[in-house]
Amino acid sequence: MKKAGYPINKTKLLAWAVFLAFLGLTFYFRVTFASPFARSWDQVDFALGVTDFDLFTMQPHFPGYPYFVLGGMLINRFLDHPVRSLAIFNTVLTASSVVPIYLLFRRRYATAIALLFVAVIHSMSYMWVMSTEPMSEAAAVAVLWWYVWSIYQAYRKSSFYWMMLPLFLFSILMGIRLSYLPFGLGILLLWWNKRNQFNTRKSYTWFILRHTLLAIAFQMVWAAGLVLSTGGIATFMELAMGFINGHFTEWGGAVTADSVPIWKRIYILLFHNLLWKAWFVESWPIAGLYTGLLLIVVFLSIRNKGAMKKIDRWLLVLLCCYFVWALFAQNVDKPRHILPLTGFSVYLLLVNIAGKVKLLTVSLCFVLITTQSWHGLALASEKATELPAVYQLSNYLSQLNEPLIIYTWEESRVMEYLDVEFSHKKLYTYEYFESRLSYSKEKRIFLTDHVVKGFEMQGHPVQDNIRKVAVFQSDDLFNPVYHDIQLYEWIGE
């Protein structure tokens, strides 16, 4: 006698069981290996913001990343560890992103294949690295998945609530990472696509006006909070202009502050950062697997004459816009700025496989998931247990037990966070260093290699006045700028 109700699909149940086990293990290990180290200037900014939010003292720096810091604050109430709290908040939001990724794949594929492809993206080794550290990128990418899914939904449906959802999620995205602003183009494309649904220009104008005001209202929730925290609009704007000026002319690494030619920036961003760092995580086996997957997708698409759907072309446009933004307005020395393109580029690759997904593709995906997860786990474990180079430097100097001062580039921010006992000073010019020498006659004077290189760029070679004392190294995937710190001692004329 058959039981009433729908028949049980054992394949679907097995797929869900395996996927949930994979997701649970991934979440457990990412929480376990949440980074306890604030290894860079920005990470210190975020950590200090969790315990004492203050834009004036760059805790964190403008624009404040209020929703990200708020998430860290909530978790820190239980952990009392700002750095790990931010990393765990990243992990929680990253885990939530499997829902919109699954819903996006489910539009094209059966449950088992959709879950398989979600696992490919979620297991990417670079996401293991980024989702276990106290930076806002992973949290922002998680919200970006929800935002892109809402655009897809609003594209198919025209109710007020579905049209409102992208506006709300975009405000959350901006409150986590303002540099993802180019993805706002998706809302404009959505509004333009809806124009034919209105009988008159007046009704369409009213539609645009109403939704524009709603979008502004959502953004004002976090922006108004920041304005109040600084004491008023005038102070807030002063902080904003100072940040923009520094980002594009001094320390931000934008094209306006960098002498690297455009062709080299494109090479670094596309091949070094996106492919070698983010996709392949410096692993030749993973590079080979992705190359094989790419060849299969191209072959199937050509054979089955697959064509990218309009809404997927929109996503491709958004990714291209962000690439241009990262090229001209972001620091290409930091691969984390390319993170939004990482998972979404793989999504476009997988979602546009034309025809039936073959056994070869499934097998390759299983191998890729296993390899990425194993490699990602190893990277997360290494990042959580091995001291960053700047921590090694601080420990070394602390053990000298004699009067000293070290002049640094940005490492001093981390030393300040660690509350080291020795003297340290951030500087940028040789003239300032020279003026300080008379105040340090009774101390050993140390310089980092970034300071020495800065002096040389300013026309002051100092190789005859220094001697190398030690070298401190950590993985450049975790800290691309300060993974290799060379310590010099000033011996004078």
N, C-alpha and C positions, 0 to 999 in steps of 0.2 A: 504494500500500500504506500503510495507516494504521499509525502507531506505537502500540505497546502503552502502556497507562497512561491517566491521566485526560486529557481534552481541555484544551488551553490556553485559558484565558479571557483574551482580549486586553484586554477592558475592565478586568478586575481588575488585570492587569499594568500597564496604563497608569496606572490610579488610584494604585497603589502607587509607581510610578516618579515621578509628579508630586508625590505627597505627600512621599516621602523627599527629593526635591530641595528642596521647600519647607521641610521640617524642617531639612535640612542648612544651607541659607542662613540660616534664622532663627537657628539655633544659632551659626553663624559670626559673624553681625553682633552678636548679643547678647554673645558673648565679647569681640569686638573693642571694643565700646562699654561694657564693664563699667565702672561709675563709679569713678574714682580719688579722689573727694572724700568726706570725712566731713563732711557738711553740717549735721548736727544733733547734739544731745546724745546721743541714743540710738545714732547711727551711730558716734560716738567711743567710746562704751561697748563696742560690739561689736568695733571695730578694736583697742582696747587689750586686750580679752579674748583675742584671737587670739595676741598676743605675750606677754601676762602675765595669765593668768586669775586674778582675785582679786575675790570678791564684796564684800569689805570696802571696797574702793576703787571699787566700781561698774564693774568691768571684766569682764563687763558688770554691769548692775544685776540684782538679784534678779528671777526665780529662776535666772538664769544661762544659760538657753537652751543647755544643754551640747552637744546633738547639732549644733546650728547652728554653734556656735563650733568644735566639733571638726572639722566639715567645712571651715571656713575655715582651721584649723590645718594640715590635710593638704595643702590646695592652696598654702598660704603657704610650705610647704617648698620649693616650686619657683619661686614668684613673688617672695617676699620683699616683698610688698605687701599688708598685712592687709585694706585696704578692697577692693581688686580681687579678692582671694581669696574674700572673703565673697560678692561680687557674682557671681563665676563659679560658686561653689557653688550659689547660687540658680538660675543658668542651667542647670546640669547637672540639678538636681532638677526644675526646670520642664520640661525636655525629657523626662525620664522619665515625667512625668504623662500624656503622650500615649497611653501603653499602657493604663492603666485607663480613660481617657476613650473610647478606641476600643472597648475591650471592653464598656463600658456601652452605647454606641451600637449595637454589633454585635448586641446582643440584639434590636433592633427592625428594623434596616435592613441592606440589602446592603452589601458592602464599600465600594463607591465612595461611596455616600451617607454611610456612617459616617465615612469619611476626610474627606469634605467638611465634615461637621459638627464633627469634631475640629479641622480647620484654622480654622473660624470662631472657636472658643473659644481655640485656641492663638495666634491672630494678634491677639487683643484688645490694643489699643494700651496700655491701662493695665498689662497684664501685661509689655509691653516695658519700661515704666518701672520696675515693681516688681522684675522678675527681673534687672535690671542694677544694683541698688543694694545696699549692705551692711546690709539689714534682714531680719528673719526671716520676714516675711509670705509672700513668694513660696515659700520653701522649705516653710513650713508648709502652704500651699495645695496644693503638689505632693503632699505626704504625705497630705493630706486626701482627694485624689482616690483614692489607693490604698486608704485606709481605707474610703471610701464604697463602692468596688468590692468590698472584702472583705465588707462588710455585705450587699451584694446577693448575693454568692456563698454566704455562710453562710445567708442566707434560703432559698436553693434547696436547699442541701445541709446535712446534719446531722452529718457526720463530725467527730471531735474536732479534726482539723487545720484544717478550715475554720472551726470555731467559735473556735479559738485565734488564727487570723490577725488578726481585728479587734482583739483584745486586745493583740497585739504591736504592730500598726501604731498603735494609739491611744497606746501608751507612747512610741513614736517621736515622734508628734505633740505630746504633752505636753512632751517633752524639747526640742522646737524652739520651741513657743509655747504656754505654759500657758493663755493667754486663750481658746484654742479648746476649753476644757473642756466647754461646752454640747453639743458634738457627741458627747460620751460617751453622751448619751441614746439614740443609735442602738444601742448595745450593750444597754441596758435594754429597748428595743423588741424587739430580736432575741430576747432571753431570754424575754420575755413571750410572743412568738409561738410559741415552742417548747414551751409548757406542755402543749399537747394531745397531744404525742408521748410523754408519760410516763403510765404506768398508775396510779401511786400518787403521793400528795403527797410521800412520803418520797424517792422517786427524783428527783423534780423539785427538792426542797430540796437534795439531794446535788449535783445538777447545778449549781444556783446557787452553792452553797458552793465547789465545786471550781473553777468558773470565776472566782469572785470572788478566791479566793486566787491563782489564776494571774495575774489582772489586776494585783493588788497586787505580785506578784513582778516582773512586767515593769516596773512603774513604779518599783520600788525600785532597779532597775539604775542609773538616772540620778539618782534622789533620794539614794541612799546615797553616790554619788560626790560630790555637792554637800555632803552632811553631813561627809564626811571632809575635803573641801577647806577647810571652815571650822573644823575642829577638834573638832566635836561637835554633838549635837542641840540643846543649850541655845543655843549661839551661832547655829546655823542658824535656830532659831525666833525669836531676837531680830532677826535680819536680816529674816525673813519678816514679822514684825509691824510692823517699821519701814516696810517697803515697802508693806504693805497700808494702813497709816495714811496714808502720804503719797499713795498712789494715790487714796484715797477722800476725803481731807480737804484736801489741799494742791495738788499739782501734776498729778494724774492726769487731770483733766478729766472725772471721773465726775459724775453728776447731784448727788451729795452735796457736790461742791466747785464747783458751777456754778450761777449764778443764772438761766441761760437757761431759759425755760418749756418744759415738755414738748412742747407743740405745735410749738415752733420747733425743738427738737432732732429731732423726727420729720421735719420738713420738711428740715432740713439733712442728716440721715442718708439719707433716702430719695431726695429729688429732687436735692439738691446733690451729695452724695457718691456715691451708687450710680449714679444716672442720668447726671448732667452730667459728673462727674469720671471714674467708673470705666467706665461703658458708653460714653459719648460722647466722653470726653477733651476736652471743651470744643470739639468739632468739629461744626458744623451738618450737613455732609454725612453723617458717621457717624450722627448723630441721625436724619436722614431715612431712612437705610438700615434702621436698627433699627426705626423706626416702621413702615416698609413690611413688614418681616419679621414684626413683631408682628401687624399687620392680616391678613396671609396666614395665619398660624398660627391666629388666632382664627376666621377664616372657614372654614378647612378643618376645624377641630375642631367647629364648630357644624354644618356641612353633613354631616359624617360621623359626628356624634354620638360623638365620642371621649370616653373616660373615663380619668382618671388611674389607673394601676395602684397597688395598695396600697403596694408598695415605694417608688414615687415619691412617694406621699403622706407616707411616712416622711421622705424627704429634705426635702420641703417643711416638715414640722414642725421638723426640725433647723435649717433656714435661718431659720424664724420665731423659734425659741428664741435663735439667735445674734443676730438682729436686736434682740431685746429686751435681750440682754446688752450689745450695742454701744450701745444707746440709754441704758441706765442706768449702765453700768460702764466705758465707754470714752470717750475724748476725741473728740467729734464734729468738732472742728476739724481732725482728721487723717483724710483720706479713706482712708488705707491700712487703717484698722481695718475697713472694709467689704469688703475684698478677697475674703473667702471667699464672699460672696454674688454676686460678679461673674460668674465663670464658671459656677457652679452654677445661677444663675437662667437663664442662656442655655441651659444643658443641659436644664433642665426645659421650657423653651420649645420647643426643637427635638425633644426625644425624645417629646413628646406630640402631634406632628402626626399627625392621624388620616388613614388612607388612604394612597394612593400619593403620593410626593413629586413635585410637578409641575415642569415646566421653568422656570416663573417663580421658584419657590423656589430651585432650583439656580442660576439666573442671578443672583439677588439675593445668594446666598451667595458666589458667585465675586467679585462686585463688592465685597462687604463684606470678604472676605479680603484682596483687593488694597488697598483703601483703608485698612483697619486696619494692614496690614503696612507700607505706605508711611508712614503717619502715625506708627506706633510706631517705625520706624527713624529718622525725623527727630527724634523726641523723645529716643530713646536717644543719638543722636549729639550733640544739643544738651546733654543732661545730662552727657555724658562730656567735653565740650570747653569749655563755658562756665563760668566761675568762679561759684560760689554767692555770694550777697550777702555772707555773713559772710567769705568769702575776700577779696572785693573790699574790704571794710572793713578787714581786717587789712593788706592791701597798702598801702592808702591811709595808714594810721597809721604803718606801717613806713617810709614814704618821708618822713615829716616831719622825722626826724633831730633831735629835740629832746625834752627831758624832758616826759613826758605820762603820764596815767593815764586809762583809760576804764572807766566803770562800766556794767555790762551786766546783762541778765536771765539768759539762758542762753548767750549767744554766747561767753562766757568759756571754756566747755568746749572749743569748737572752737579758740579761740586758744591754749589750753593744749596741745592736741594738735599745733597747728602750731608750737609752741615759739617764739612771737613774742618779740621783744626788748623791746617796750614793756610797761609795767605795765597790768594789767587786773584788775578785781575784780567778782565777781558780788554783787549786793545786791538786797534786796527792800523795805527800809523807808527812808523819808526821814530818820528819826531817826539811823539808822546812817550814812547819807551825810553828814549834817550833822556828826556827830562826827568824820568822816574829813577834813573840809575843812582843818582846821588842819595836817594832816600833808602837804598837797599844795600849799603856798603857792608853791613853786618850780616847779610843773608846770602845764602846760595840762590842764584837766579836761574830759573829754568824757563825754557820756551818750548812750545809744541811746534811740530813741523808746519802747521797751517800758518802760524805766526811768522816763521822763518821764510816761507814762500811768499807771504804777504810783503815782507820787507824787501825781498828780491824784486817783486813786481813793482815796488815803489822806487827802485833804483838804488837800493842799499844792500848789496851782498854782504852777508855776515858770516860766511863759512869759516873764515880765519879766526873768528872770535867765539866760536862755539865748538862743543864736542858732543857727539851722540852718546847718550847714557843708556837708553833702553828703548824697546819697541813693544807696543801692546796691540794685539790683534783680536778681532772677532769676525763673525760672518758678515760679509758685505750685503747679504740679502736682508739682514735685520737693520743694519745701519749703514746705508751706502756712502755717507759722507765721512763719518768718524769711526769706521771699522778698523782703520790702521792709523795708530797714533805714534809718532816718533818723538821721543823726549830728548831735548838738547839742554846742556848746561852752558850758561854764558861765562866765558873765561876772560873776556875783556880784550883789550888791545895787546 
